[in-house]
């Protein structure tokens, strides 16, 4: 009766359900999964060595969970490190029907492993070049977004712009670097490679990197009048460095972030200018693509770009002279 493989009358169904309830009986979940060859669990795989949950991740997770709820799926968030999973006693297949992979890097072993096993996957972020035509993915236009942000600062009069970028191995880091450099070239200027710094993949928090990198670079290069940070937390570190150096934001230093934390950004003083990435929509579109793959008889690779827009607040202005 529970499998609904044969028609059962309403009267019998009600009697069986009543008996099951009185006996506290429920069908075994894993036994049913073995029979149906489906767990109705979907995975969200996050790189554990660089896990630092912020508002972006919370919003993305909300979007994924919303579509899971609407379609009767559980969600398994997997942040286990590759070193742990490679130990003999921990080797096992994941109990999921399909998986979303977050934060792709160049030579990302997760993608090759899933493709070899035949597991349906969707990536949030641009896949490495060898896989771009093989897998479905959801992303922002990071090249265009970085160019737009840099153009905005150049339009205010800034020519020395420090870029505190994501870890160099991430594809999003490469795309944003391309956009940053393109904006300078479009304005008839040459970007300075020494003004692009990358957060380490492991160890240092975004806040600590923002503080230490900004403090060191602003001290060594007084001509810098603007900073672009990868995240709001990184920008918060830049605010702290500016305060220590006696630099007023935005009068003497403009600060911009490639994310828009709707909680943190407006509360900073001055409120932080950034980009609305619509992380919840990234999650929604990724889960919809994954469900589409699970239900399709013929697999195809699709790309969905979620638009972004600048969130202009109070942390950017025309460059002003530093106090002597």
C-alpha positions as CSV (number, residue, x, y, z in Angstrom):
1,X,0.0,0.0,0.0
2,X,2.8,2.5,0.9
3,X,4.5,2.0,-2.4
4,X,1.2,2.7,-4.3
5,X,2.1,0.1,-6.9
6,X,-1.5,-1.3,-6.9
7,X,-4.8,0.4,-6.5
8,X,-6.2,0.2,-3.0
9,X,-9.6,1.3,-1.9
10,X,-10.0,4.4,0.3
11,X,-11.5,2.3,3.1
12,X,-8.6,-0.2,3.2
13,X,-6.1,2.7,3.0
14,X,-7.6,4.4,6.0
15,X,-7.6,1.2,8.1
16,X,-4.0,0.4,7.3
17,X,-2.9,4.0,8.0
18,X,-4.8,3.9,11.3
19,X,-3.1,0.6,12.3
20,X,0.3,1.9,11.2
21,X,-0.2,5.0,13.3
22,X,-1.2,3.0,16.4
23,X,1.9,0.7,16.0
24,X,4.1,3.7,15.2
25,X,5.1,1.9,12.0
26,X,6.9,3.7,9.1
27,X,8.5,2.0,6.1
28,X,12.3,1.8,6.2
29,X,13.6,4.8,4.3
30,X,16.8,3.1,3.0
31,X,15.0,-0.1,2.1
32,X,12.6,1.9,0.0
33,X,15.5,3.8,-1.5
34,X,17.1,0.6,-2.6
35,X,13.9,-0.6,-4.3
36,X,13.2,2.7,-6.0
37,X,16.9,3.4,-6.7
38,X,16.3,6.9,-5.5
39,X,16.9,8.5,-2.1
40,X,15.1,11.8,-2.8
41,X,18.1,13.5,-1.3
42,X,20.0,16.2,-3.2
43,X,23.5,17.4,-2.3
44,X,25.1,20.8,-1.9
45,X,28.9,20.3,-2.0
46,X,31.0,23.2,-0.6
47,X,34.7,23.2,-0.5
48,X,35.5,22.5,3.1
49,X,39.0,23.9,3.2
50,X,37.7,27.4,2.4
51,X,34.3,27.2,4.1
52,X,33.3,30.6,5.6
53,X,29.6,31.0,5.7
54,X,28.4,34.5,5.0
55,X,25.1,36.1,4.0
56,X,25.7,35.0,0.4
57,X,25.8,31.3,1.5
58,X,22.7,31.8,3.7
59,X,20.7,33.4,0.9
60,X,21.9,30.7,-1.6
61,X,20.9,28.0,0.8
62,X,17.5,29.5,1.3
63,X,16.9,29.4,-2.5
64,X,18.0,25.8,-2.7
65,X,15.8,24.7,0.2
66,X,12.8,26.5,-1.2
67,X,12.8,24.4,-4.4
68,X,13.7,21.2,-2.4
69,X,10.6,21.8,-0.2
70,X,8.4,22.4,-3.2
71,X,9.5,19.2,-4.8
72,X,9.7,16.9,-1.8
73,X,13.5,16.5,-1.6
74,X,15.8,16.5,1.4
75,X,19.1,18.4,1.2
76,X,22.5,17.1,2.3
77,X,25.1,19.8,2.8
78,X,28.6,18.3,2.3
79,X,31.6,20.2,3.4
80,X,33.9,17.2,4.2
81,X,37.5,17.7,3.1
82,X,39.0,15.6,0.3
83,X,41.7,14.3,2.7
84,X,39.0,12.9,5.0
85,X,37.1,11.3,2.2
86,X,40.2,9.7,0.7
87,X,40.9,7.7,3.9
88,X,40.1,4.0,3.4
89,X,37.6,3.8,6.3
90,X,35.6,6.8,4.9
91,X,35.4,5.8,1.3
92,X,31.8,5.5,0.2
93,X,29.4,6.8,-2.4
94,X,27.2,9.8,-1.4
95,X,23.5,9.0,-0.7
96,X,22.2,11.6,-3.1
97,X,20.4,11.5,-6.4
98,X,22.2,14.6,-7.7
99,X,24.5,17.3,-6.5
100,X,25.2,21.1,-6.7
101,X,28.9,22.0,-6.6
102,X,29.8,25.4,-5.2
103,X,33.0,27.4,-5.7
104,X,34.6,25.6,-8.7
105,X,38.4,25.8,-9.0
106,X,40.8,25.0,-11.8
107,X,41.4,21.2,-12.0
108,X,38.4,20.6,-9.7
109,X,38.5,16.8,-8.9
110,X,34.9,16.9,-7.8
111,X,33.6,17.5,-11.3
112,X,35.6,14.7,-12.9
113,X,34.6,12.2,-10.2
114,X,30.8,13.0,-10.7
115,X,31.1,12.8,-14.5
116,X,32.8,9.4,-14.3
117,X,30.1,8.1,-11.9
118,X,27.3,9.4,-14.0
119,X,25.8,11.5,-11.2
120,X,23.8,14.5,-12.3
121,X,25.5,17.7,-11.2
122,X,25.0,21.5,-11.6
123,X,27.7,23.9,-10.7
124,X,27.2,27.4,-9.2
125,X,30.0,29.4,-10.8
126,X,31.8,28.9,-14.1
127,X,33.3,25.4,-14.5
128,X,37.0,25.1,-15.5
129,X,37.4,25.4,-19.3
130,X,37.6,21.6,-20.1
131,X,34.2,21.1,-18.5
132,X,32.3,24.2,-19.5
133,X,30.5,22.5,-22.4
134,X,29.9,19.3,-20.5
135,X,28.0,20.4,-17.4
136,X,25.1,22.7,-16.6
137,X,25.9,25.7,-14.4
138,X,24.4,28.9,-13.0
139,X,26.5,32.0,-12.5
140,X,26.6,35.8,-12.5
141,X,28.4,37.6,-15.4
142,X,31.5,38.1,-13.3
143,X,33.6,39.6,-16.1
144,X,30.9,42.2,-16.9
145,X,30.2,42.9,-13.2
146,X,33.9,43.5,-12.4
147,X,34.2,45.8,-15.4
148,X,31.1,47.7,-14.3
149,X,32.4,48.1,-10.7
150,X,35.8,49.2,-11.9
151,X,34.4,51.6,-14.5
152,X,32.3,53.1,-11.7
153,X,35.3,53.9,-9.6
154,X,37.3,55.1,-12.6
155,X,34.4,57.4,-13.5
156,X,34.7,59.0,-10.0
157,X,38.3,59.8,-10.8
158,X,40.2,56.8,-9.3
159,X,43.3,55.5,-11.1
160,X,45.0,53.6,-8.3
161,X,42.5,50.9,-7.3
162,X,43.5,48.0,-5.1
163,X,41.7,44.7,-5.9
164,X,41.5,42.2,-3.1
165,X,40.3,39.2,-5.1
166,X,39.1,35.7,-4.3
167,X,41.6,32.8,-4.1
168,X,43.6,32.6,-7.4
169,X,42.5,29.0,-8.1
170,X,38.8,29.9,-8.3
171,X,37.3,30.5,-11.7
172,X,35.4,33.5,-10.3
173,X,38.7,35.1,-9.4
174,X,40.0,34.7,-13.0
175,X,36.8,36.2,-14.4
176,X,36.8,39.2,-12.1
177,X,40.4,39.9,-12.8
178,X,39.6,39.9,-16.6
179,X,36.8,42.5,-16.0
180,X,39.0,44.6,-13.7
181,X,41.8,44.8,-16.3
182,X,39.3,45.4,-19.2
183,X,37.9,48.5,-17.5
184,X,41.3,50.1,-17.2
185,X,42.1,49.3,-20.8
186,X,38.8,50.7,-21.9
187,X,39.7,53.9,-20.1
188,X,43.0,54.1,-21.9
189,X,45.1,53.0,-18.8
190,X,47.2,50.0,-18.0
191,X,46.2,48.0,-15.0
192,X,48.9,47.4,-12.5
193,X,49.4,43.7,-11.7
194,X,50.8,44.5,-8.2
195,X,47.4,46.0,-7.2
196,X,45.6,42.6,-7.6
197,X,46.0,40.5,-4.4
198,X,44.4,37.1,-3.9
199,X,43.1,35.7,-0.6
200,X,44.8,32.4,0.3
201,X,42.5,29.4,-0.3
202,X,43.2,28.0,3.2
203,X,43.6,29.4,6.7
204,X,43.1,33.2,6.7
205,X,39.6,34.5,7.1
206,X,38.2,37.1,4.7
207,X,38.1,39.8,7.4
208,X,41.7,39.1,8.4
209,X,43.0,39.1,4.8
210,X,41.1,42.3,4.1
211,X,42.6,44.0,7.1
212,X,46.2,42.8,6.7
213,X,46.4,43.2,2.9
214,X,44.8,46.7,2.9
215,X,47.0,47.8,5.9
216,X,50.2,46.7,4.2
217,X,49.4,48.0,0.7
218,X,47.9,51.3,1.7
219,X,51.0,52.0,3.8
220,X,53.4,51.0,1.1
221,X,51.5,52.7,-1.7
222,X,49.9,56.0,-0.6
223,X,48.6,56.7,-4.1
224,X,45.9,54.1,-3.7
225,X,42.5,55.9,-3.4
226,X,40.0,53.0,-3.8
227,X,39.7,49.3,-2.8
228,X,37.6,46.6,-4.4
229,X,37.0,43.7,-2.0
230,X,35.7,40.2,-2.8
231,X,33.2,40.1,0.0
232,X,31.5,42.3,2.6
233,X,33.6,40.7,5.4
234,X,36.8,41.4,3.5
235,X,35.6,45.0,3.1
236,X,35.0,45.2,6.8
237,X,38.7,44.4,7.2
238,X,39.5,47.2,4.9
239,X,37.4,49.6,7.0
240,X,39.4,48.5,10.0
241,X,42.7,49.1,8.2
242,X,41.5,52.6,7.0
243,X,40.6,53.5,10.6
244,X,44.0,52.5,11.9
245,X,45.7,54.6,9.2
246,X,43.5,57.6,9.9
247,X,41.9,57.4,6.4
248,X,38.3,58.7,6.1
249,X,35.9,56.7,4.0
250,X,34.9,57.8,1.4
251,X,36.7,61.2,1.5
252,X,40.2,59.7,1.4
253,X,39.5,56.1,0.5
254,X,36.6,54.5,-1.5
255,X,35.6,50.9,-0.7
256,X,33.5,48.6,-2.9
257,X,32.5,45.0,-2.3
258,X,31.6,42.3,-4.8
259,X,28.7,41.2,-2.6
260,X,25.7,42.9,-1.1
261,X,25.0,41.6,2.5
262,X,21.6,43.2,3.1
263,X,22.3,42.9,6.8
264,X,25.9,44.0,7.2
265,X,26.4,46.5,4.3
266,X,23.8,49.1,5.3
267,X,25.0,49.0,8.9
268,X,28.6,49.9,8.2
269,X,29.6,53.5,8.6
270,X,29.5,54.7,5.9
271,X,27.1,52.1,4.3
272,X,29.0,49.9,1.9
273,X,28.6,50.2,-1.8
274,X,28.5,46.8,-3.5
275,X,26.8,44.4,-6.0
276,X,23.5,42.6,-5.6
277,X,24.4,39.0,-6.6
278,X,20.9,37.6,-5.9
279,X,22.4,34.5,-4.3
280,X,18.9,33.1,-3.5
281,X,18.1,33.1,-7.2
282,X,21.4,31.4,-8.0
283,X,20.3,28.6,-5.6
284,X,16.8,28.4,-7.1
285,X,18.0,28.2,-10.7
286,X,20.7,25.6,-9.8
287,X,18.2,23.3,-8.1
288,X,15.7,23.7,-10.9
289,X,18.4,22.7,-13.4
290,X,19.3,19.7,-11.3
291,X,15.7,18.5,-11.1
292,X,15.4,19.0,-14.9
293,X,18.4,16.7,-15.3
294,X,17.0,14.1,-13.0
295,X,13.7,13.9,-15.0
296,X,15.3,14.2,-18.5
297,X,15.7,11.2,-20.7
298,X,18.5,12.9,-22.6
299,X,21.2,14.9,-20.8
300,X,22.2,18.4,-22.0
301,X,24.5,21.1,-20.6
302,X,22.7,24.4,-20.0
303,X,23.9,27.8,-18.7
304,X,21.9,30.3,-16.7
305,X,23.2,33.8,-16.0
306,X,21.6,35.6,-13.0
307,X,21.8,39.4,-13.6
308,X,23.4,41.7,-11.0
309,X,23.2,45.4,-10.3
310,X,25.2,47.9,-8.4
311,X,24.0,48.9,-4.9
312,X,25.3,52.5,-4.5
313,X,25.5,53.6,-0.9
314,X,28.0,55.8,0.9
315,X,31.4,54.3,0.7
316,X,32.6,55.6,-2.7
317,X,33.4,59.2,-3.8
318,X,35.8,61.1,-5.9
319,X,39.4,60.8,-4.6
320,X,40.5,63.3,-2.0
321,X,44.0,64.1,-0.8
322,X,45.4,62.3,2.2
323,X,46.3,64.2,5.3
324,X,50.1,64.7,5.7
